[in-house]
Amino acid sequence: MPSPRRRRGPRWETRLLLFTLGGGLPALVVATVLLARSAMDPSLRALLLIVLWLVWLILAGVVVERAVRPVQTIANMMAAIREGDTSIRARGADPESALGLARWEVNALTETVRRQRLGAIAATALLQRVMDSVDVAVFGFDPEHRLRLVNGEGERLLGKPSERSLGLEAAWLGLAGTLSGDTPRLIELRLPGSVGRWELRRGQYIQDGRPNDLVFLTDLSRALREEEREAWLRLIRVLSHEINNSLAPIQSIAGSLRTQIQRSPTSPLPERDLDEGLGIIETRARSLARFMHAYARLARLPKPVLASLEVDPWVRRVAALETRVPVEVLGGEPVTLSADSDQLEQLLINLVRNAADAALETAGRVWIDWGLAKDAFELRVHDEGPGLADTANLFVPFFTTKPEGTGIGLALSRQIAEAHGGTLALENRGADSAAKRRPGCTAVIRLPLPEPGR
């Protein structure tokens, strides 16, 4: 806090002394004149004048002292409150007098500040416990990029307690990169307590009247490792199931043929049995090869090559490829996207084929429309099929309910949509009696619109 400014002229105490002396001066002058004209002994008269003037000066000093001391006491109490000491109370607090009322108000202010400080201490302790209980590292930096706040997870990452890290610069702590750039984003850090990928978020808070940076780091390494492990387990289960489904009959048929040969080594096998066994082996081997080809295709999806793509020709071209059921193109407003035309064509082919498969089961219809939803392009493929029975496994690779399906169509379609910065969703649709449409399913593709000027 800056020191009080010095003003020119006499101090308040000096002015008060002058006013007090001035108040008694007329009476003192009159008394002096009367004593000077009296017939009193000169020595006695001089003594009385000296005593009179001394009493005047002493009383003036006492009055000033009695006025200044309470003000100094109140000032000292206010300074103690500013320094955080709320244990001092002023005596003589009496709301009936002006000075007593001032003391009473100072005591009330002291009690109010004491309660507020206790509440702030309790709130700070609660906030610290909450911060220490979360698995997000929290750091606070002042405008000079010095660490002013850290929670328990942050201490673990820094590899040192807060007493040894507070006041150090962000660059020295290895956190300089967290104070610049856009957020939220992923960032890789090598810290004494951990090395990995983090989600970075940043905010601000005010301390001592200055804006400080608040940095949040969420450790994604453990979550990603757990997700990766779960993904591998799911993939292994699917691969094991599919491969076993093909190898089990192959092994069984091969074993049966060998047993027959061992029983009659000199007589040839019946042509019917041999043809049937080799046919099963060929069918299952072809199914296994188709499955592995589909897996390789899903794993090798290239990065999209963006170019201008007009929506209306793209949709009508794909709709014309489906010949089993007529695909009605209702259309929408003219839109030009920035996308990979080959990948989006494959995406829409998969969705139209699925819609046609569903519509064939109920002799229903298939139609396509599109439009703009806020800041994105939205294309919808509708069908009047039986709807979705198992929504939980829609996008699980290799999961299929079709006898000849590979189970990668929807997974590949969603991968293409997300590679373009969009989304793919499927939802059941209720009946529309006004439009004479039966229940079915709607596939919704949302893609970002190109930036202006591109």
Contacts in CASP RR format, 6 or more apart in sequence:
PFRMAT RR
TARGET T0000
AUTHOR 0000-0000-0000
METHOD contacts of the structure
MODEL  1
MPSPRRRRGPRWETRLLLFTLGGGLPALVVATVLLARSAMDPSLRALLLI
VLWLVWLILAGVVVERAVRPVQTIANMMAAIREGDTSIRARGADPESALG
LARWEVNALTETVRRQRLGAIAATALLQRVMDSVDVAVFGFDPEHRLRLV
NGEGERLLGKPSERSLGLEAAWLGLAGTLSGDTPRLIELRLPGSVGRWEL
RRGQYIQDGRPNDLVFLTDLSRALREEEREAWLRLIRVLSHEINNSLAPI
QSIAGSLRTQIQRSPTSPLPERDLDEGLGIIETRARSLARFMHAYARLAR
LPKPVLASLEVDPWVRRVAALETRVPVEVLGGEPVTLSADSDQLEQLLIN
LVRNAADAALETAGRVWIDWGLAKDAFELRVHDEGPGLADTANLFVPFFT
TKPEGTGIGLALSRQIAEAHGGTLALENRGADSAAKRRPGCTAVIRLPLP
EPGR
1 82 0 8 1.000
10 18 0 8 1.000
13 64 0 8 1.000
13 68 0 8 1.000
16 64 0 8 1.000
16 67 0 8 1.000
16 68 0 8 1.000
17 60 0 8 1.000
17 61 0 8 1.000
17 64 0 8 1.000
20 60 0 8 1.000
20 61 0 8 1.000
20 63 0 8 1.000
20 64 0 8 1.000
21 56 0 8 1.000
21 57 0 8 1.000
21 60 0 8 1.000
24 56 0 8 1.000
24 60 0 8 1.000
25 56 0 8 1.000
28 52 0 8 1.000
28 53 0 8 1.000
28 56 0 8 1.000
31 52 0 8 1.000
32 49 0 8 1.000
32 52 0 8 1.000
35 45 0 8 1.000
35 48 0 8 1.000
35 49 0 8 1.000
35 52 0 8 1.000
36 45 0 8 1.000
38 45 0 8 1.000
40 48 0 8 1.000
70 99 0 8 1.000
70 102 0 8 1.000
70 103 0 8 1.000
73 90 0 8 1.000
74 90 0 8 1.000
74 102 0 8 1.000
74 103 0 8 1.000
74 106 0 8 1.000
77 88 0 8 1.000
77 90 0 8 1.000
77 106 0 8 1.000
77 110 0 8 1.000
78 106 0 8 1.000
80 86 0 8 1.000
80 88 0 8 1.000
81 109 0 8 1.000
81 110 0 8 1.000
81 113 0 8 1.000
84 113 0 8 1.000
84 117 0 8 1.000
86 110 0 8 1.000
86 111 0 8 1.000
86 113 0 8 1.000
86 114 0 8 1.000
86 117 0 8 1.000
88 110 0 8 1.000
89 107 0 8 1.000
89 110 0 8 1.000
90 103 0 8 1.000
90 106 0 8 1.000
90 107 0 8 1.000
91 103 0 8 1.000
92 100 0 8 1.000
92 103 0 8 1.000
93 100 0 8 1.000
93 103 0 8 1.000
93 104 0 8 1.000
93 107 0 8 1.000
94 100 0 8 1.000
94 101 0 8 1.000
94 103 0 8 1.000
94 104 0 8 1.000
95 101 0 8 1.000
95 104 0 8 1.000
128 151 0 8 1.000
131 138 0 8 1.000
131 151 0 8 1.000
131 152 0 8 1.000
132 151 0 8 1.000
132 152 0 8 1.000
132 153 0 8 1.000
134 151 0 8 1.000
134 153 0 8 1.000
135 153 0 8 1.000
135 218 0 8 1.000
135 219 0 8 1.000
136 153 0 8 1.000
136 216 0 8 1.000
136 217 0 8 1.000
136 218 0 8 1.000
137 151 0 8 1.000
137 152 0 8 1.000
137 153 0 8 1.000
137 154 0 8 1.000
137 156 0 8 1.000
137 157 0 8 1.000
137 198 0 8 1.000
137 216 0 8 1.000
137 217 0 8 1.000
137 218 0 8 1.000
137 219 0 8 1.000
138 149 0 8 1.000
138 150 0 8 1.000
138 151 0 8 1.000
138 153 0 8 1.000
138 154 0 8 1.000
138 214 0 8 1.000
138 215 0 8 1.000
138 216 0 8 1.000
139 147 0 8 1.000
139 149 0 8 1.000
139 150 0 8 1.000
139 154 0 8 1.000
139 175 0 8 1.000
139 178 0 8 1.000
139 214 0 8 1.000
139 215 0 8 1.000
139 217 0 8 1.000
140 147 0 8 1.000
140 148 0 8 1.000
140 149 0 8 1.000
140 150 0 8 1.000
140 205 0 8 1.000
140 212 0 8 1.000
140 213 0 8 1.000
140 214 0 8 1.000
140 215 0 8 1.000
141 147 0 8 1.000
141 148 0 8 1.000
141 170 0 8 1.000
141 179 0 8 1.000
141 212 0 8 1.000
141 213 0 8 1.000
141 215 0 8 1.000
142 148 0 8 1.000
142 207 0 8 1.000
142 210 0 8 1.000
142 212 0 8 1.000
143 210 0 8 1.000
143 211 0 8 1.000
143 212 0 8 1.000
144 169 0 8 1.000
145 169 0 8 1.000
145 170 0 8 1.000
145 171 0 8 1.000
145 176 0 8 1.000
145 179 0 8 1.000
145 213 0 8 1.000
146 167 0 8 1.000
146 168 0 8 1.000
146 169 0 8 1.000
146 170 0 8 1.000
147 165 0 8 1.000
147 166 0 8 1.000
147 167 0 8 1.000
147 168 0 8 1.000
147 169 0 8 1.000
147 170 0 8 1.000
147 173 0 8 1.000
148 166 0 8 1.000
148 167 0 8 1.000
148 207 0 8 1.000
148 212 0 8 1.000
149 212 0 8 1.000
149 214 0 8 1.000
150 158 0 8 1.000
150 162 0 8 1.000
150 165 0 8 1.000
150 166 0 8 1.000
152 162 0 8 1.000
154 217 0 8 1.000
155 161 0 8 1.000
155 162 0 8 1.000
155 165 0 8 1.000
156 193 0 8 1.000
156 194 0 8 1.000
157 191 0 8 1.000
157 192 0 8 1.000
157 193 0 8 1.000
157 194 0 8 1.000
157 217 0 8 1.000
158 165 0 8 1.000
158 173 0 8 1.000
158 191 0 8 1.000
158 192 0 8 1.000
158 193 0 8 1.000
159 191 0 8 1.000
159 192 0 8 1.000
159 193 0 8 1.000
160 192 0 8 1.000
165 173 0 8 1.000
170 176 0 8 1.000
170 177 0 8 1.000
170 178 0 8 1.000
170 179 0 8 1.000
174 189 0 8 1.000
174 191 0 8 1.000
175 189 0 8 1.000
175 215 0 8 1.000
177 187 0 8 1.000
178 187 0 8 1.000
178 189 0 8 1.000
178 200 0 8 1.000
178 202 0 8 1.000
178 215 0 8 1.000
178 217 0 8 1.000
179 202 0 8 1.000
179 213 0 8 1.000
179 215 0 8 1.000
183 200 0 8 1.000
183 201 0 8 1.000
183 202 0 8 1.000
184 199 0 8 1.000
184 200 0 8 1.000
184 201 0 8 1.000
185 199 0 8 1.000
185 200 0 8 1.000
186 197 0 8 1.000
186 198 0 8 1.000
186 199 0 8 1.000
186 200 0 8 1.000
186 220 0 8 1.000
187 197 0 8 1.000
187 198 0 8 1.000
187 199 0 8 1.000
187 200 0 8 1.000
187 217 0 8 1.000
188 196 0 8 1.000
188 197 0 8 1.000
188 198 0 8 1.000
189 195 0 8 1.000
189 196 0 8 1.000
189 198 0 8 1.000
189 217 0 8 1.000
190 196 0 8 1.000
194 219 0 8 1.000
194 221 0 8 1.000
196 219 0 8 1.000
196 220 0 8 1.000
196 221 0 8 1.000
197 220 0 8 1.000
197 221 0 8 1.000
197 224 0 8 1.000
198 217 0 8 1.000
198 218 0 8 1.000
198 219 0 8 1.000
198 220 0 8 1.000
199 217 0 8 1.000
199 218 0 8 1.000
199 220 0 8 1.000
200 215 0 8 1.000
200 216 0 8 1.000
200 217 0 8 1.000
201 215 0 8 1.000
201 216 0 8 1.000
201 218 0 8 1.000
202 213 0 8 1.000
202 214 0 8 1.000
202 215 0 8 1.000
202 216 0 8 1.000
203 213 0 8 1.000
203 214 0 8 1.000
203 215 0 8 1.000
203 216 0 8 1.000
204 211 0 8 1.000
204 212 0 8 1.000
204 213 0 8 1.000
204 214 0 8 1.000
205 211 0 8 1.000
205 212 0 8 1.000
205 214 0 8 1.000
206 212 0 8 1.000
234 396 0 8 1.000
235 397 0 8 1.000
238 396 0 8 1.000
238 397 0 8 1.000
238 398 0 8 1.000
238 399 0 8 1.000
239 295 0 8 1.000
239 398 0 8 1.000
242 288 0 8 1.000
242 291 0 8 1.000
242 398 0 8 1.000
243 288 0 8 1.000
243 291 0 8 1.000
245 284 0 8 1.000
245 287 0 8 1.000
246 284 0 8 1.000
246 285 0 8 1.000
246 287 0 8 1.000
246 288 0 8 1.000
246 291 0 8 1.000
247 284 0 8 1.000
247 288 0 8 1.000
249 280 0 8 1.000
249 281 0 8 1.000
249 284 0 8 1.000
250 280 0 8 1.000
250 281 0 8 1.000
250 284 0 8 1.000
250 285 0 8 1.000
253 277 0 8 1.000
253 280 0 8 1.000
253 281 0 8 1.000
254 281 0 8 1.000
256 277 0 8 1.000
257 269 0 8 1.000
257 273 0 8 1.000
257 274 0 8 1.000
257 277 0 8 1.000
260 269 0 8 1.000
260 273 0 8 1.000
261 269 0 8 1.000
290 406 0 8 1.000
291 398 0 8 1.000
291 406 0 8 1.000
294 398 0 8 1.000
294 406 0 8 1.000
294 407 0 8 1.000
294 408 0 8 1.000
295 397 0 8 1.000
295 398 0 8 1.000
295 408 0 8 1.000
297 408 0 8 1.000
297 412 0 8 1.000
298 397 0 8 1.000
298 408 0 8 1.000
298 411 0 8 1.000
298 412 0 8 1.000
298 415 0 8 1.000
301 343 0 8 1.000
301 412 0 8 1.000
301 415 0 8 1.000
301 416 0 8 1.000
301 419 0 8 1.000
303 419 0 8 1.000
304 339 0 8 1.000
304 340 0 8 1.000
304 343 0 8 1.000
304 416 0 8 1.000
304 419 0 8 1.000
304 420 0 8 1.000
305 340 0 8 1.000
306 338 0 8 1.000
306 339 0 8 1.000
306 340 0 8 1.000
307 338 0 8 1.000
307 339 0 8 1.000
307 340 0 8 1.000
307 341 0 8 1.000
308 336 0 8 1.000
308 337 0 8 1.000
308 338 0 8 1.000
309 336 0 8 1.000
309 337 0 8 1.000
309 338 0 8 1.000
309 339 0 8 1.000
309 341 0 8 1.000
309 344 0 8 1.000
310 334 0 8 1.000
310 335 0 8 1.000
310 336 0 8 1.000
311 332 0 8 1.000
311 334 0 8 1.000
311 335 0 8 1.000
311 336 0 8 1.000
311 337 0 8 1.000
311 370 0 8 1.000
311 377 0 8 1.000
311 379 0 8 1.000
312 331 0 8 1.000
312 332 0 8 1.000
312 334 0 8 1.000
314 341 0 8 1.000
314 344 0 8 1.000
314 345 0 8 1.000
314 348 0 8 1.000
315 329 0 8 1.000
315 331 0 8 1.000
315 348 0 8 1.000
315 368 0 8 1.000
315 370 0 8 1.000
315 379 0 8 1.000
316 329 0 8 1.000
317 345 0 8 1.000
318 345 0 8 1.000
318 348 0 8 1.000
318 349 0 8 1.000
318 352 0 8 1.000
319 327 0 8 1.000
319 329 0 8 1.000
319 352 0 8 1.000
319 368 0 8 1.000
320 327 0 8 1.000
321 349 0 8 1.000
321 352 0 8 1.000
322 352 0 8 1.000
322 353 0 8 1.000
322 356 0 8 1.000
322 366 0 8 1.000
324 356 0 8 1.000
324 360 0 8 1.000
325 356 0 8 1.000
325 359 0 8 1.000
325 360 0 8 1.000
325 364 0 8 1.000
325 365 0 8 1.000
325 366 0 8 1.000
326 365 0 8 1.000
326 366 0 8 1.000
327 352 0 8 1.000
327 355 0 8 1.000
327 356 0 8 1.000
327 366 0 8 1.000
327 367 0 8 1.000
327 368 0 8 1.000
328 365 0 8 1.000
328 366 0 8 1.000
328 367 0 8 1.000
328 368 0 8 1.000
329 367 0 8 1.000
329 368 0 8 1.000
329 369 0 8 1.000
330 367 0 8 1.000
330 368 0 8 1.000
330 369 0 8 1.000
331 368 0 8 1.000
331 369 0 8 1.000
331 370 0 8 1.000
332 369 0 8 1.000
332 370 0 8 1.000
332 371 0 8 1.000
333 371 0 8 1.000
333 372 0 8 1.000
335 370 0 8 1.000
335 371 0 8 1.000
335 372 0 8 1.000
335 377 0 8 1.000
335 449 0 8 1.000
336 450 0 8 1.000
337 344 0 8 1.000
337 377 0 8 1.000
337 447 0 8 1.000
337 449 0 8 1.000
337 450 0 8 1.000
338 450 0 8 1.000
338 454 0 8 1.000
339 420 0 8 1.000
339 447 0 8 1.000
340 420 0 8 1.000
343 416 0 8 1.000
343 419 0 8 1.000
343 420 0 8 1.000
344 416 0 8 1.000
344 420 0 8 1.000
346 412 0 8 1.000
346 413 0 8 1.000
346 416 0 8 1.000
347 412 0 8 1.000
347 413 0 8 1.000
347 416 0 8 1.000
347 417 0 8 1.000
347 424 0 8 1.000
347 445 0 8 1.000
348 379 0 8 1.000
348 381 0 8 1.000
348 445 0 8 1.000
350 409 0 8 1.000
350 410 0 8 1.000
350 412 0 8 1.000
350 413 0 8 1.000
351 381 0 8 1.000
351 413 0 8 1.000
351 443 0 8 1.000
351 445 0 8 1.000
352 366 0 8 1.000
352 368 0 8 1.000
352 381 0 8 1.000
354 383 0 8 1.000
354 409 0 8 1.000
354 410 0 8 1.000
354 443 0 8 1.000
355 366 0 8 1.000
355 381 0 8 1.000
355 382 0 8 1.000
355 383 0 8 1.000
355 441 0 8 1.000
355 443 0 8 1.000
356 366 0 8 1.000
356 383 0 8 1.000
357 402 0 8 1.000
358 383 0 8 1.000
358 384 0 8 1.000
358 385 0 8 1.000
358 386 0 8 1.000
358 387 0 8 1.000
358 440 0 8 1.000
358 441 0 8 1.000
359 365 0 8 1.000
359 366 0 8 1.000
359 383 0 8 1.000
359 384 0 8 1.000
359 385 0 8 1.000
361 385 0 8 1.000
361 386 0 8 1.000
362 384 0 8 1.000
362 385 0 8 1.000
362 386 0 8 1.000
362 438 0 8 1.000
364 383 0 8 1.000
364 384 0 8 1.000
364 385 0 8 1.000
364 438 0 8 1.000
365 383 0 8 1.000
365 384 0 8 1.000
365 437 0 8 1.000
366 381 0 8 1.000
366 382 0 8 1.000
366 383 0 8 1.000
366 384 0 8 1.000
367 382 0 8 1.000
368 379 0 8 1.000
368 380 0 8 1.000
368 381 0 8 1.000
368 382 0 8 1.000
369 379 0 8 1.000
369 380 0 8 1.000
369 382 0 8 1.000
370 377 0 8 1.000
370 378 0 8 1.000
370 379 0 8 1.000
370 380 0 8 1.000
371 377 0 8 1.000
371 378 0 8 1.000
371 379 0 8 1.000
372 378 0 8 1.000
372 449 0 8 1.000
373 446 0 8 1.000
375 448 0 8 1.000
375 449 0 8 1.000
376 422 0 8 1.000
376 446 0 8 1.000
376 447 0 8 1.000
376 448 0 8 1.000
376 449 0 8 1.000
377 446 0 8 1.000
377 447 0 8 1.000
377 448 0 8 1.000
377 449 0 8 1.000
378 444 0 8 1.000
378 445 0 8 1.000
378 446 0 8 1.000
379 444 0 8 1.000
379 445 0 8 1.000
379 447 0 8 1.000
380 442 0 8 1.000
380 443 0 8 1.000
380 444 0 8 1.000
380 445 0 8 1.000
381 442 0 8 1.000
381 443 0 8 1.000
381 445 0 8 1.000
382 429 0 8 1.000
382 437 0 8 1.000
382 440 0 8 1.000
382 441 0 8 1.000
382 442 0 8 1.000
383 440 0 8 1.000
383 441 0 8 1.000
383 442 0 8 1.000
384 437 0 8 1.000
384 438 0 8 1.000
384 439 0 8 1.000
384 440 0 8 1.000
385 438 0 8 1.000
385 439 0 8 1.000
385 440 0 8 1.000
385 441 0 8 1.000
386 440 0 8 1.000
387 428 0 8 1.000
387 429 0 8 1.000
387 439 0 8 1.000
387 440 0 8 1.000
387 441 0 8 1.000
388 394 0 8 1.000
388 426 0 8 1.000
388 427 0 8 1.000
388 428 0 8 1.000
388 441 0 8 1.000
389 401 0 8 1.000
390 401 0 8 1.000
391 426 0 8 1.000
393 399 0 8 1.000
394 410 0 8 1.000
394 426 0 8 1.000
395 410 0 8 1.000
395 411 0 8 1.000
395 414 0 8 1.000
396 411 0 8 1.000
397 407 0 8 1.000
397 408 0 8 1.000
397 411 0 8 1.000
398 406 0 8 1.000
398 407 0 8 1.000
398 408 0 8 1.000
398 411 0 8 1.000
399 407 0 8 1.000
400 406 0 8 1.000
400 407 0 8 1.000
410 424 0 8 1.000
410 426 0 8 1.000
413 424 0 8 1.000
414 423 0 8 1.000
414 424 0 8 1.000
417 423 0 8 1.000
417 424 0 8 1.000
417 445 0 8 1.000
417 446 0 8 1.000
417 447 0 8 1.000
418 424 0 8 1.000
420 447 0 8 1.000
420 448 0 8 1.000
421 447 0 8 1.000
421 448 0 8 1.000
422 445 0 8 1.000
422 446 0 8 1.000
422 447 0 8 1.000
422 448 0 8 1.000
423 445 0 8 1.000
423 446 0 8 1.000
424 443 0 8 1.000
424 444 0 8 1.000
424 445 0 8 1.000
424 446 0 8 1.000
425 443 0 8 1.000
425 444 0 8 1.000
425 446 0 8 1.000
426 441 0 8 1.000
426 442 0 8 1.000
426 443 0 8 1.000
426 444 0 8 1.000
427 441 0 8 1.000
427 442 0 8 1.000
427 444 0 8 1.000
428 439 0 8 1.000
428 440 0 8 1.000
428 441 0 8 1.000
428 442 0 8 1.000
429 439 0 8 1.000
429 440 0 8 1.000
429 441 0 8 1.000
429 442 0 8 1.000
430 439 0 8 1.000
430 440 0 8 1.000
431 437 0 8 1.000
431 438 0 8 1.000
431 439 0 8 1.000
END
